[in-house]
């Protein structure tokens, strides 16, 4: 093969914002300010002035996020990110639900999750089911990447104690019908708690209406311009969690460990400035994604856009390209200066088909051919046009 011609002699084009985003200037300033002032070393559990300053910084962020979500500040639990928030919700939420009355649930209690959940939910639920001996239902997806509401309704009954459906899928970007999910759960499994993984929705969506529909909600700072390794699990009224991490009893006995105060401050600053609060940014990213999709569809035969007919996040486009292995395309794109990702992952030397695409009913081959391009607020129209120009050539090379 001829050498790959880079998109630009000097620059790279980063199109993997669903994996992580660059730290926003607001987050960087908030973190640097905290360290600079010299109070950043205070342990928020103490009683002296330094400790109180650190605690105030945590509590201000707790209040900010709690107010926006419509939950009490005390129900905003700081965690080490989306994975921990999901584990705490699933494992700790299940334990708390059982503690308040396993007998409420007729017969053997059960949990329901969508089959296309992030592994942080899916694997936590499988591990909890194996450890606690409860029944776990994994509800399939429609071909469009939405949770199948008929299949969900079919497994909901008064034995269901906990349900988890993500607000938006991280691989294909489909926005889930959470109001409909919530109303089905309330109708058929009235004692169940409903959790949503809002990690991908958080940058783009007003989460207050979503929080009103659920009992527990997970977010992760590094998806909206905050630092990685920091997140939140928010609890609605009546919901609770048993700790998964045991120790000094921080976060009101729900998550032990000295919090990373600077990162929490960075998360707060990024939260306050996230695109969801700037409709012009959301509209611009949506327009650019649509432009990219329009050009690619016109130029590339055999291209399918996952979830093309349903509501999706502004920034994610997921392409299934027949006859092309996703990982090879991602590597070739990298060589050309484009950072994109594959849903399918390489475990033990073999490319695994994406569990999201399998849940959507794709055959195994197609489930190995999906790539995700995810834009950010900093992605320019010129970059989109450059990608649209270069991408079809990369695919053609792999098909040769
Ligand atoms: N849930 C979803 C939907 C995600 O996209 C991710 C990250 O990719 C996570 C959970 C895990 O979040 P973190 O990287 O903060 O552990």
Boltz pocket constraint, residues with backbone or C-beta under 6 A from the ligand:
constraints:
  - pocket:
      binder: B
      contacts: [[A, 18], [A, 19], [A, 80], [A, 81], [A, 82], [A, 83], [A, 84], [A, 86], [A, 118], [A, 120], [A, 166], [A, 168], [A, 169], [A, 170], [A, 197], [A, 199], [A, 200], [A, 220], [A, 221], [A, 222], [A, 229], [A, 230], [A, 231]]
      max_distance: 6.0
